[in-house]
Amino acid sequence: SETDKGTYPFYMLKEIDEQPNVMRKLAQVYLSETGEPVINEKLLNSMKQADRIYIVGAGTSYHAGLVGARLFENLTQTPTEVHISSEFAYEQPILSKKPFFIFLSQSGETADSREVLVNVNAANYESLTITNVQNSTLSREATYTLLLHAGPEIAVASTKAYTAQIALEAILAKALGESDNQIVAQRFNIRQQLGLVATGIQAIIDAKSKLEDMAKKYFLNTPNAFYIGRSLDWSVSLEAALKLKEISYVQAEGFASGELKHGTIALIEDGTPVIGIITQAKTAGLTRSNLQETMARGAKIITITTESLAKKDDDIILPDVDELLTPLLSVVPTQLLAYYTSLNKGLDVDKPRNLAKSVTVE
Ligand code: G6P
């Protein structure tokens, strides 16, 4: 059945493996035969009237929101903010005249996010919940729902829900941008891109033994590690670091690579692993110099980059996709690095200490 581990030692590996199919499933559910998004018209109209989108989520869903904001701003030209739900609930920013709210929640049950939705409903604003669970609380209480169709996610550390959220945000942003005649959205070939993403994720998974070797070499005996990147690569760095922390208990942080020199570089010692994510042409050179700066202070550096930006000594090379969608690929090696670190430490990958799959208290 769907909730059977089968031959997998842990659900997390199964769920990482399912990601190419989740990408295909989303294309199947949300795109027409000609590759055009098929999204509820009422939802699109209500989003079209908004002067600003507010994305709200917790944990990994918040990180998927960070990527979503770039997608909405690029494809729809609508200013988009992303907020941690537990912060937004009690320190609400001054809202625009016509806000629209998007709740991201794998489970649809996170109490922190629900608290925001209760306030949003009390103020009579419209909202959309993007969730993996039909009839969940956040789904029932929001104006609209889009389902992730990722299948049950059982491992506490979220993997396929993150990539599904980003892919669905991309489909929605494409639909919204197109309905508003935005040229960037019209040119964004979502069907072709999701196909490339699915094949790309599969290629990364097929080469996973190299990632296990790297996890053993760099992460098994280190107290800490840093992921760095700029723009979308920074957003993925945050998720990559969270994954490593959650299941391997390595003190990991994601940093905007330009910020390193303003403080964090003080933490670099001989042998500290620093992983650079380099998928954006505009900032690739800058992140590479920031990596060099850490190397000069003793860091062991690992690079995750794309075919078109790759240099001779790069470690992990991802197939090229549209620059807006590189998070769907760059996150996968970081999921596998976290998985293999946890596995080789002999930890319970699926049930890390102190964590719950769904947190229903504030
Ligand atoms: C818990 C889980 C995280 C998850 C977060 C938000 O903390 O351990 O993996 O990202 O909740 O959950 P949600 O279901 O709202 O996406």
Residues whose N, C-alpha, C, O or C-beta is under 5 A from the ligand:
A	BS01	G6P	A58 G59 T60 S61 L104 S105 Q106 S107 G108 T110 V156 A157 S158 L355 A356 K357 S358 V359
